[in-house]
């Protein structure tokens, strides 16, 4: 993406999209999907990961606001053909179910 003076949050916001779970299944199989619970801003989490803010990221993990996606959740999303908000912070894909 061409840098036109956008902040990190603005760039990440532009890269965020609604995506079918089926499009993300391969990333899940590789262990690369992180679930962001509702109540957190997906872009804020992506910015913290991009900026290597380990203190904040560790806190979110500790309180259960982010986690590696459990198998049971992935199965449920397959069954109901979920569409999720997602953003890539390589090698991770952050997802949030906003239903």
Biopython code that builds the backbone (N, CA, C, O; Angstrom):
import numpy as np
from Bio.PDB.StructureBuilder import StructureBuilder

atoms = [
    (1, "UNK", "N", (0.851, -1.177, 0.000)),
    (1, "UNK", "CA", (0.000, 0.000, 0.000)),
    (1, "UNK", "C", (0.893, 1.235, 0.000)),
    (1, "UNK", "O", (1.848, 1.321, 0.772)),
    (2, "UNK", "N", (0.579, 2.179, -0.862)),
    (2, "UNK", "CA", (1.348, 3.413, -0.959)),
    (2, "UNK", "C", (1.155, 4.251, 0.297)),
    (2, "UNK", "O", (0.035, 4.424, 0.777)),
    (3, "UNK", "N", (2.258, 4.767, 0.822)),
    (3, "UNK", "CA", (2.197, 5.597, 2.025)),
    (3, "UNK", "C", (1.874, 7.032, 1.621)),
    (3, "UNK", "O", (2.688, 7.700, 0.985)),
    (4, "UNK", "N", (0.700, 7.496, 1.987)),
    (4, "UNK", "CA", (0.298, 8.872, 1.671)),
    (4, "UNK", "C", (0.056, 9.657, 2.953)),
    (4, "UNK", "O", (-0.845, 10.492, 3.033)),
    (5, "UNK", "N", (0.885, 9.368, 3.955)),
    (5, "UNK", "CA", (0.776, 10.087, 5.210)),
    (5, "UNK", "C", (-0.275, 9.538, 6.150)),
    (5, "UNK", "O", (-0.695, 10.229, 7.079)),
    (6, "UNK", "N", (-0.709, 8.309, 5.929)),
    (6, "UNK", "CA", (-1.707, 7.709, 6.803)),
    (6, "UNK", "C", (-1.061, 7.177, 8.074)),
    (6, "UNK", "O", (0.083, 6.721, 8.059)),
    (7, "UNK", "N", (-1.798, 7.239, 9.163)),
    (7, "UNK", "CA", (-1.319, 6.645, 10.413)),
    (7, "UNK", "C", (-1.412, 5.123, 10.302)),
    (7, "UNK", "O", (-2.078, 4.596, 9.412)),
    (8, "UNK", "N", (-0.741, 4.431, 11.211)),
    (8, "UNK", "CA", (-0.792, 2.971, 11.240)),
    (8, "UNK", "C", (-2.234, 2.499, 11.375)),
    (8, "UNK", "O", (-2.659, 1.591, 10.661)),
    (9, "UNK", "N", (-2.984, 3.105, 12.282)),
    (9, "UNK", "CA", (-4.395, 2.720, 12.475)),
    (9, "UNK", "C", (-5.208, 2.928, 11.197)),
    (9, "UNK", "O", (-6.046, 2.095, 10.853)),
    (10, "UNK", "N", (-4.965, 4.027, 10.499)),
    (10, "UNK", "CA", (-5.693, 4.280, 9.252)),
    (10, "UNK", "C", (-5.350, 3.229, 8.199)),
    (10, "UNK", "O", (-6.234, 2.743, 7.493)),
    (11, "UNK", "N", (-4.075, 2.882, 8.093)),
    (11, "UNK", "CA", (-3.660, 1.853, 7.127)),
    (11, "UNK", "C", (-4.313, 0.515, 7.455)),
    (11, "UNK", "O", (-4.834, -0.163, 6.569)),
    (12, "UNK", "N", (-4.281, 0.139, 8.728)),
    (12, "UNK", "CA", (-4.887, -1.128, 9.137)),
    (12, "UNK", "C", (-6.397, -1.111, 8.920)),
    (12, "UNK", "O", (-6.983, -2.116, 8.520)),
    (13, "UNK", "N", (-7.015, 0.017, 9.183)),
    (13, "UNK", "CA", (-8.457, 0.133, 8.971)),
    (13, "UNK", "C", (-8.807, -0.094, 7.498)),
    (13, "UNK", "O", (-9.809, -0.739, 7.188)),
    (14, "UNK", "N", (-7.989, 0.431, 6.602)),
    (14, "UNK", "CA", (-8.220, 0.237, 5.171)),
    (14, "UNK", "C", (-8.023, -1.218, 4.747)),
    (14, "UNK", "O", (-8.579, -1.651, 3.737)),
    (15, "UNK", "N", (-7.239, -1.968, 5.511)),
    (15, "UNK", "CA", (-6.963, -3.368, 5.191)),
    (15, "UNK", "C", (-7.933, -4.333, 5.870)),
    (15, "UNK", "O", (-7.831, -5.545, 5.678)),
    (16, "UNK", "N", (-8.861, -3.818, 6.650)),
    (16, "UNK", "CA", (-9.842, -4.637, 7.359)),
    (16, "UNK", "C", (-11.039, -4.879, 6.442)),
    (16, "UNK", "O", (-11.499, -3.979, 5.739)),
    (17, "UNK", "N", (-11.535, -6.128, 6.469)),
    (17, "UNK", "CA", (-12.655, -6.467, 5.587)),
    (17, "UNK", "C", (-13.531, -7.541, 6.209)),
    (17, "UNK", "O", (-13.109, -8.271, 7.106)),
    (18, "UNK", "N", (-14.748, -7.619, 5.718)),
    (18, "UNK", "CA", (-15.646, -8.709, 6.078)),
    (18, "UNK", "C", (-15.309, -9.888, 5.168)),
    (18, "UNK", "O", (-15.291, -9.762, 3.944)),
    (19, "UNK", "N", (-15.042, -11.038, 5.794)),
    (19, "UNK", "CA", (-14.564, -12.202, 5.049)),
    (19, "UNK", "C", (-15.332, -13.432, 5.494)),
    (19, "UNK", "O", (-15.644, -13.585, 6.675)),
    (20, "UNK", "N", (-15.634, -14.300, 4.556)),
    (20, "UNK", "CA", (-16.272, -15.574, 4.864)),
    (20, "UNK", "C", (-15.286, -16.468, 5.619)),
    (20, "UNK", "O", (-14.095, -16.490, 5.309)),
    (21, "UNK", "N", (-15.794, -17.208, 6.617)),
    (21, "UNK", "CA", (-14.926, -18.113, 7.368)),
    (21, "UNK", "C", (-14.254, -19.112, 6.434)),
    (21, "UNK", "O", (-13.107, -19.495, 6.665)),
    (22, "UNK", "N", (-14.942, -19.534, 5.395)),
    (22, "UNK", "CA", (-14.367, -20.513, 4.467)),
    (22, "UNK", "C", (-13.083, -19.986, 3.820)),
    (22, "UNK", "O", (-12.189, -20.769, 3.497)),
    (23, "UNK", "N", (-12.985, -18.684, 3.630)),
    (23, "UNK", "CA", (-11.779, -18.087, 3.062)),
    (23, "UNK", "C", (-10.618, -18.078, 4.057)),
    (23, "UNK", "O", (-9.460, -17.933, 3.667)),
    (24, "UNK", "N", (-10.932, -18.233, 5.331)),
    (24, "UNK", "CA", (-9.907, -18.174, 6.379)),
    (24, "UNK", "C", (-9.516, -19.545, 6.915)),
    (24, "UNK", "O", (-8.578, -19.655, 7.705)),
    (25, "UNK", "N", (-10.214, -20.580, 6.501)),
    (25, "UNK", "CA", (-10.007, -21.916, 7.064)),
    (25, "UNK", "C", (-8.571, -22.404, 6.918)),
    (25, "UNK", "O", (-8.051, -23.049, 7.828)),
    (26, "UNK", "N", (-7.925, -22.117, 5.805)),
    (26, "UNK", "CA", (-6.538, -22.549, 5.609)),
    (26, "UNK", "C", (-5.615, -21.904, 6.649)),
    (26, "UNK", "O", (-4.705, -22.556, 7.161)),
    (27, "UNK", "N", (-5.846, -20.643, 6.956)),
    (27, "UNK", "CA", (-5.039, -19.967, 7.977)),
    (27, "UNK", "C", (-5.274, -20.592, 9.349)),
    (27, "UNK", "O", (-4.344, -20.727, 10.145)),
    (28, "UNK", "N", (-6.522, -20.973, 9.622)),
    (28, "UNK", "CA", (-6.832, -21.663, 10.871)),
    (28, "UNK", "C", (-6.086, -22.991, 10.940)),
    (28, "UNK", "O", (-5.519, -23.333, 11.978)),
    (29, "UNK", "N", (-6.084, -23.737, 9.843)),
    (29, "UNK", "CA", (-5.392, -25.027, 9.802)),
    (29, "UNK", "C", (-3.900, -24.867, 10.076)),
    (29, "UNK", "O", (-3.262, -25.784, 10.593)),
    (30, "UNK", "N", (-3.354, -23.733, 9.741)),
    (30, "UNK", "CA", (-1.928, -23.448, 9.982)),
    (30, "UNK", "C", (-1.678, -22.848, 11.365)),
    (30, "UNK", "O", (-0.537, -22.545, 11.715)),
    (31, "UNK", "N", (-2.746, -22.675, 12.153)),
    (31, "UNK", "CA", (-2.593, -22.122, 13.497)),
    (31, "UNK", "C", (-2.341, -20.634, 13.523)),
    (31, "UNK", "O", (-1.718, -20.125, 14.455)),
    (32, "UNK", "N", (-2.817, -19.929, 12.513)),
    (32, "UNK", "CA", (-2.510, -18.503, 12.360)),
    (32, "UNK", "C", (-3.667, -17.557, 12.651)),
    (32, "UNK", "O", (-3.561, -16.359, 12.388)),
    (33, "UNK", "N", (-4.778, -18.078, 13.192)),
    (33, "UNK", "CA", (-5.943, -17.223, 13.426)),
    (33, "UNK", "C", (-6.054, -16.868, 14.904)),
    (33, "UNK", "O", (-6.017, -17.740, 15.773)),
    (34, "UNK", "N", (-6.190, -15.584, 15.169)),
    (34, "UNK", "CA", (-6.385, -15.075, 16.523)),
    (34, "UNK", "C", (-7.774, -14.445, 16.587)),
    (34, "UNK", "O", (-8.117, -13.578, 15.783)),
    (35, "UNK", "N", (-8.561, -14.896, 17.555)),
    (35, "UNK", "CA", (-9.900, -14.342, 17.745)),
    (35, "UNK", "C", (-9.824, -13.129, 18.669)),
    (35, "UNK", "O", (-9.215, -13.181, 19.738)),
    (36, "UNK", "N", (-10.446, -12.052, 18.242)),
    (36, "UNK", "CA", (-10.552, -10.831, 19.034)),
    (36, "UNK", "C", (-12.004, -10.735, 19.489)),
    (36, "UNK", "O", (-12.916, -10.647, 18.667)),
    (37, "UNK", "N", (-12.208, -10.754, 20.791)),
    (37, "UNK", "CA", (-13.565, -10.712, 21.338)),
    (37, "UNK", "C", (-14.201, -9.342, 21.104)),
    (37, "UNK", "O", (-13.517, -8.324, 20.999)),
    (38, "UNK", "N", (-15.534, -9.354, 21.025)),
    (38, "UNK", "CA", (-16.262, -8.089, 20.939)),
    (38, "UNK", "C", (-15.951, -7.273, 22.188)),
    (38, "UNK", "O", (-15.726, -7.828, 23.263)),
    (39, "UNK", "N", (-15.941, -5.988, 22.040)),
    (39, "UNK", "CA", (-15.559, -5.115, 23.142)),
    (39, "UNK", "C", (-14.173, -4.539, 22.920)),
    (39, "UNK", "O", (-13.826, -3.497, 23.474)),
    (40, "UNK", "N", (-13.381, -5.228, 22.103)),
    (40, "UNK", "CA", (-12.086, -4.690, 21.695)),
    (40, "UNK", "C", (-12.203, -4.197, 20.262)),
    (40, "UNK", "O", (-12.961, -4.744, 19.461)),
    (41, "UNK", "N", (-11.451, -3.166, 19.957)),
    (41, "UNK", "CA", (-11.394, -2.641, 18.598)),
    (41, "UNK", "C", (-10.393, -3.483, 17.809)),
    (41, "UNK", "O", (-9.214, -3.539, 18.159)),
    (42, "UNK", "N", (-10.861, -4.134, 16.751)),
    (42, "UNK", "CA", (-10.009, -5.005, 15.941)),
    (42, "UNK", "C", (-8.781, -4.263, 15.427)),
    (42, "UNK", "O", (-7.679, -4.810, 15.431)),
    (43, "UNK", "N", (-8.963, -3.037, 14.990)),
    (43, "UNK", "CA", (-7.849, -2.245, 14.468)),
    (43, "UNK", "C", (-6.861, -1.902, 15.580)),
    (43, "UNK", "O", (-5.652, -1.896, 15.348)),
    (44, "UNK", "N", (-7.355, -1.620, 16.775)),
    (44, "UNK", "CA", (-6.466, -1.334, 17.909)),
    (44, "UNK", "C", (-5.600, -2.552, 18.237)),
    (44, "UNK", "O", (-4.408, -2.418, 18.514)),
    (45, "UNK", "N", (-6.207, -3.734, 18.204)),
    (45, "UNK", "CA", (-5.457, -4.961, 18.474)),
    (45, "UNK", "C", (-4.406, -5.176, 17.388)),
    (45, "UNK", "O", (-3.265, -5.528, 17.688)),
    (46, "UNK", "N", (-4.785, -4.966, 16.138)),
    (46, "UNK", "CA", (-3.836, -5.113, 15.034)),
    (46, "UNK", "C", (-2.680, -4.123, 15.165)),
    (46, "UNK", "O", (-1.529, -4.472, 14.902)),
    (47, "UNK", "N", (-2.982, -2.904, 15.567)),
    (47, "UNK", "CA", (-1.937, -1.892, 15.750)),
    (47, "UNK", "C", (-0.992, -2.282, 16.877)),
    (47, "UNK", "O", (0.219, -2.099, 16.762)),
    (48, "UNK", "N", (-1.534, -2.817, 17.964)),
    (48, "UNK", "CA", (-0.690, -3.253, 19.086)),
    (48, "UNK", "C", (0.226, -4.391, 18.658)),
    (48, "UNK", "O", (1.395, -4.426, 19.043)),
    (49, "UNK", "N", (-0.295, -5.317, 17.867)),
    (49, "UNK", "CA", (0.518, -6.433, 17.384)),
    (49, "UNK", "C", (1.596, -5.938, 16.426)),
    (49, "UNK", "O", (2.753, -6.350, 16.519)),
    (50, "UNK", "N", (1.220, -5.065, 15.520)),
    (50, "UNK", "CA", (2.173, -4.507, 14.559)),
    (50, "UNK", "C", (3.282, -3.734, 15.268)),
    (50, "UNK", "O", (4.443, -3.789, 14.861)),
    (51, "UNK", "N", (2.924, -3.018, 16.322)),
    (51, "UNK", "CA", (3.884, -2.200, 17.071)),
    (51, "UNK", "C", (4.641, -2.993, 18.126)),
    (51, "UNK", "O", (5.452, -2.434, 18.864)),
    (52, "UNK", "N", (4.375, -4.301, 18.200)),
    (52, "UNK", "CA", (5.020, -5.184, 19.176)),
    (52, "UNK", "C", (4.785, -4.712, 20.610)),
    (52, "UNK", "O", (5.699, -4.727, 21.434)),
    (53, "UNK", "N", (3.562, -4.297, 20.898)),
    (53, "UNK", "CA", (3.188, -3.854, 22.243)),
    (53, "UNK", "C", (2.855, -5.089, 23.079)),
    (53, "UNK", "O", (1.686, -5.422, 23.275)),
    (54, "UNK", "N", (3.893, -5.757, 23.565)),
    (54, "UNK", "CA", (3.714, -7.029, 24.274)),
    (54, "UNK", "C", (2.990, -6.860, 25.604)),
    (54, "UNK", "O", (2.278, -7.769, 26.032)),
    (55, "UNK", "N", (3.154, -5.730, 26.260)),
    (55, "UNK", "CA", (2.480, -5.509, 27.542)),
    (55, "UNK", "C", (0.962, -5.509, 27.338)),
    (55, "UNK", "O", (0.236, -6.215, 28.037)),
    (56, "UNK", "N", (0.499, -4.726, 26.390)),
    (56, "UNK", "CA", (-0.933, -4.640, 26.122)),
    (56, "UNK", "C", (-1.471, -5.964, 25.577)),
    (56, "UNK", "O", (-2.524, -6.434, 26.007)),
    (57, "UNK", "N", (-0.751, -6.555, 24.638)),
    (57, "UNK", "CA", (-1.186, -7.812, 24.033)),
    (57, "UNK", "C", (-1.259, -8.921, 25.079)),
    (57, "UNK", "O", (-2.205, -9.709, 25.088)),
    (58, "UNK", "N", (-0.266, -8.980, 25.956)),
    (58, "UNK", "CA", (-0.265, -9.986, 27.030)),
    (58, "UNK", "C", (-1.445, -9.790, 27.972)),
    (58, "UNK", "O", (-2.040, -10.764, 28.433)),
    (59, "UNK", "N", (-1.781, -8.557, 28.256)),
    (59, "UNK", "CA", (-2.930, -8.260, 29.124)),
    (59, "UNK", "C", (-4.227, -8.764, 28.492)),
    (59, "UNK", "O", (-5.060, -9.370, 29.165)),
    (60, "UNK", "N", (-4.388, -8.511, 27.201)),
    (60, "UNK", "CA", (-5.590, -8.987, 26.511)),
    (60, "UNK", "C", (-5.678, -10.514, 26.534)),
    (60, "UNK", "O", (-6.761, -11.073, 26.702)),
    (61, "UNK", "N", (-4.553, -11.175, 26.369)),
    (61, "UNK", "CA", (-4.535, -12.645, 26.441)),
    (61, "UNK", "C", (-4.936, -13.087, 27.842)),
    (61, "UNK", "O", (-5.759, -13.987, 28.005)),
    (62, "UNK", "N", (-4.353, -12.454, 28.846)),
    (62, "UNK", "CA", (-4.602, -12.794, 30.250)),
    (62, "UNK", "C", (-6.082, -12.690, 30.619)),
    (62, "UNK", "O", (-6.593, -13.532, 31.358)),
    (63, "UNK", "N", (-6.767, -11.677, 30.117)),
    (63, "UNK", "CA", (-8.176, -11.490, 30.478)),
    (63, "UNK", "C", (-9.133, -12.165, 29.486)),
    (63, "UNK", "O", (-10.351, -12.052, 29.618)),
    (64, "UNK", "N", (-8.577, -12.861, 28.501)),
    (64, "UNK", "CA", (-9.400, -13.622, 27.567)),
    (64, "UNK", "C", (-10.018, -12.815, 26.441)),
    (64, "UNK", "O", (-10.955, -13.276, 25.788)),
    (65, "UNK", "N", (-9.510, -11.625, 26.208)),
    (65, "UNK", "CA", (-10.057, -10.785, 25.138)),
    (65, "UNK", "C", (-9.539, -11.174, 23.761)),
    (65, "UNK", "O", (-10.177, -10.884, 22.748)),
    (66, "UNK", "N", (-8.389, -11.826, 23.723)),
    (66, "UNK", "CA", (-7.863, -12.396, 22.481)),
    (66, "UNK", "C", (-7.359, -13.795, 22.789)),
    (66, "UNK", "O", (-6.933, -14.091, 23.906)),
    (67, "UNK", "N", (-7.417, -14.651, 21.773)),
    (67, "UNK", "CA", (-6.956, -16.034, 21.957)),
    (67, "UNK", "C", (-6.795, -16.690, 20.596)),
    (67, "UNK", "O", (-7.361, -16.253, 19.594)),
    (68, "UNK", "N", (-5.990, -17.773, 20.597)),
    (68, "UNK", "CA", (-5.966, -18.616, 19.407)),
    (68, "UNK", "C", (-7.364, -19.187, 19.259)),
    (68, "UNK", "O", (-7.981, -19.584, 20.248)),
    (69, "UNK", "N", (-7.854, -19.232, 18.067)),
    (69, "UNK", "CA", (-9.225, -19.672, 17.833)),
    (69, "UNK", "C", (-9.392, -21.142, 18.192)),
    (69, "UNK", "O", (-8.680, -21.991, 17.656)),
    (70, "UNK", "N", (-10.329, -21.460, 19.098)),
    (70, "UNK", "CA", (-10.571, -22.858, 19.467)),
    (70, "UNK", "C", (-11.254, -23.632, 18.329)),
    (70, "UNK", "O", (-11.979, -23.060, 17.515)),
    (71, "UNK", "N", (-11.003, -24.936, 18.296)),
    (71, "UNK", "CA", (-11.610, -25.797, 17.281)),
    (71, "UNK", "C", (-13.130, -25.695, 17.286)),
    (71, "UNK", "O", (-13.751, -25.649, 16.224)),
    (72, "UNK", "N", (-13.733, -25.659, 18.469)),
    (72, "UNK", "CA", (-15.198, -25.621, 18.568)),
    (72, "UNK", "C", (-15.771, -24.372, 17.902)),
    (72, "UNK", "O", (-16.813, -24.442, 17.249)),
    (73, "UNK", "N", (-15.111, -23.249, 18.058)),
    (73, "UNK", "CA", (-15.572, -22.013, 17.428)),
    (73, "UNK", "C", (-15.440, -22.113, 15.915)),
    (73, "UNK", "O", (-16.337, -21.706, 15.177)),
    (74, "UNK", "N", (-14.320, -22.655, 15.458)),
    (74, "UNK", "CA", (-14.116, -22.829, 14.013)),
    (74, "UNK", "C", (-15.192, -23.729, 13.416)),
    (74, "UNK", "O", (-15.720, -23.439, 12.342)),
    (75, "UNK", "N", (-15.518, -24.817, 14.104)),
    (75, "UNK", "CA", (-16.571, -25.723, 13.618)),
    (75, "UNK", "C", (-17.915, -25.002, 13.533)),
    (75, "UNK", "O", (-18.645, -25.160, 12.554)),
    (76, "UNK", "N", (-18.239, -24.220, 14.546)),
    (76, "UNK", "CA", (-19.506, -23.476, 14.545)),
    (76, "UNK", "C", (-19.551, -22.489, 13.381)),
    (76, "UNK", "O", (-20.590, -22.335, 12.739)),
    (77, "UNK", "N", (-18.437, -21.826, 13.107)),
    (77, "UNK", "CA", (-18.398, -20.862, 12.013)),
    (77, "UNK", "C", (-18.536, -21.546, 10.658)),
    (77, "UNK", "O", (-19.110, -20.973, 9.732)),
    (78, "UNK", "N", (-18.016, -22.767, 10.534)),
    (78, "UNK", "CA", (-18.198, -23.524, 9.290)),
    (78, "UNK", "C", (-19.675, -23.837, 9.098)),
    (78, "UNK", "O", (-20.220, -23.660, 8.008)),
    (79, "UNK", "N", (-20.317, -24.303, 10.161)),
    (79, "UNK", "CA", (-21.719, -24.717, 10.066)),
    (79, "UNK", "C", (-22.667, -23.585, 9.703)),
    (79, "UNK", "O", (-23.631, -23.790, 8.966)),
    (80, "UNK", "N", (-22.393, -22.379, 10.223)),
    (80, "UNK", "CA", (-23.315, -21.277, 9.903)),
    (80, "UNK", "C", (-22.759, -20.312, 8.853)),
    (80, "UNK", "O", (-23.282, -19.214, 8.661)),
    (81, "UNK", "N", (-21.687, -20.743, 8.175)),
    (81, "UNK", "CA", (-21.094, -19.946, 7.093)),
    (81, "UNK", "C", (-20.877, -18.495, 7.530)),
    (81, "UNK", "O", (-21.299, -17.556, 6.855)),
    (82, "UNK", "N", (-20.216, -18.339, 8.661)),
    (82, "UNK", "CA", (-20.005, -17.016, 9.265)),
    (82, "UNK", "C", (-19.198, -16.084, 8.373)),
    (82, "UNK", "O", (-18.306, -16.507, 7.638)),
    (83, "UNK", "N", (-19.535, -14.815, 8.459)),
    (83, "UNK", "CA", (-18.738, -13.742, 7.881)),
    (83, "UNK", "C", (-18.177, -12.948, 9.055)),
    (83, "UNK", "O", (-18.908, -12.554, 9.963)),
    (84, "UNK", "N", (-16.879, -12.722, 9.019)),
    (84, "UNK", "CA", (-16.159, -12.117, 10.133)),
    (84, "UNK", "C", (-15.396, -10.902, 9.649)),
    (84, "UNK", "O", (-15.068, -10.782, 8.468)),
    (85, "UNK", "N", (-15.120, -10.002, 10.580)),
    (85, "UNK", "CA", (-14.199, -8.912, 10.276)),
    (85, "UNK", "C", (-12.799, -9.461, 10.464)),
    (85, "UNK", "O", (-12.524, -10.151, 11.446)),
    (86, "UNK", "N", (-11.918, -9.159, 9.532)),
    (86, "UNK", "CA", (-10.564, -9.706, 9.589)),
    (86, "UNK", "C", (-9.555, -8.677, 9.103)),
    (86, "UNK", "O", (-9.847, -7.812, 8.278)),
    (87, "UNK", "N", (-8.358, -8.812, 9.651)),
    (87, "UNK", "CA", (-7.226, -8.009, 9.200)),
    (87, "UNK", "C", (-5.979, -8.871, 9.356)),
    (87, "UNK", "O", (-5.844, -9.615, 10.328)),
    (88, "UNK", "N", (-5.078, -8.766, 8.398)),
    (88, "UNK", "CA", (-3.844, -9.548, 8.423)),
    (88, "UNK", "C", (-2.728, -8.712, 9.021)),
    (88, "UNK", "O", (-2.471, -7.586, 8.595)),
    (89, "UNK", "N", (-2.070, -9.289, 10.019)),
    (89, "UNK", "CA", (-0.815, -8.764, 10.553)),
    (89, "UNK", "C", (0.125, -9.960, 10.484)),
    (89, "UNK", "O", (0.277, -10.714, 11.445)),
    (90, "UNK", "N", (0.748, -10.110, 9.329)),
    (90, "UNK", "CA", (1.517, -11.319, 9.015)),
    (90, "UNK", "C", (2.464, -11.680, 10.150)),
    (90, "UNK", "O", (3.154, -10.817, 10.693)),
    (91, "UNK", "N", (2.491, -12.960, 10.506)),
    (91, "UNK", "CA", (1.831, -14.093, 9.852)),
    (91, "UNK", "C", (0.426, -14.375, 10.390)),
    (91, "UNK", "O", (-0.154, -15.413, 10.073)),
    (92, "UNK", "N", (-0.118, -13.484, 11.183)),
    (92, "UNK", "CA", (-1.397, -13.714, 11.851)),
    (92, "UNK", "C", (-2.569, -13.124, 11.078)),
    (92, "UNK", "O", (-2.422, -12.157, 10.330)),
    (93, "UNK", "N", (-3.740, -13.735, 11.279)),
    (93, "UNK", "CA", (-5.003, -13.178, 10.807)),
    (93, "UNK", "C", (-5.858, -12.960, 12.049)),
    (93, "UNK", "O", (-6.202, -13.911, 12.751)),
    (94, "UNK", "N", (-6.196, -11.713, 12.314)),
    (94, "UNK", "CA", (-7.053, -11.380, 13.448)),
    (94, "UNK", "C", (-8.491, -11.367, 12.957)),
    (94, "UNK", "O", (-8.799, -10.754, 11.934)),
    (95, "UNK", "N", (-9.373, -12.042, 13.686)),
    (95, "UNK", "CA", (-10.779, -12.114, 13.283)),
    (95, "UNK", "C", (-11.676, -11.712, 14.444)),
    (95, "UNK", "O", (-11.334, -11.888, 15.613)),
    (96, "UNK", "N", (-12.832, -11.170, 14.087)),
    (96, "UNK", "CA", (-13.814, -10.770, 15.096)),
    (96, "UNK", "C", (-15.214, -11.026, 14.542)),
    (96, "UNK", "O", (-15.564, -10.573, 13.453)),
    (97, "UNK", "N", (-15.995, -11.758, 15.315)),
    (97, "UNK", "CA", (-17.390, -12.032, 14.966)),
    (97, "UNK", "C", (-18.233, -10.942, 15.601)),
    (97, "UNK", "O", (-18.377, -10.910, 16.824)),
    (98, "UNK", "N", (-18.782, -10.064, 14.812)),
    (98, "UNK", "CA", (-19.513, -8.905, 15.342)),
    (98, "UNK", "C", (-21.012, -9.128, 15.418)),
    (98, "UNK", "O", (-21.776, -8.169, 15.534)),
    (99, "UNK", "N", (-21.442, -10.378, 15.353)),
    (99, "UNK", "CA", (-22.889, -10.644, 15.452)),
    (99, "UNK", "C", (-23.353, -10.506, 16.868)),
    (99, "UNK", "O", (-24.537, -10.692, 17.151)),
]
sb = StructureBuilder()
sb.init_structure("model")
sb.init_model(0)
sb.init_chain("A")
sb.init_seg("    ")
for serial, (resi, resn, name, xyz) in enumerate(atoms, 1):
    if name == "N":
        sb.init_residue(resn, " ", resi, " ")
    sb.init_atom(name, np.array(xyz, "f"), 0.0, 1.0, " ", f" {name:<3s}", serial, name[0])
structure = sb.get_structure()
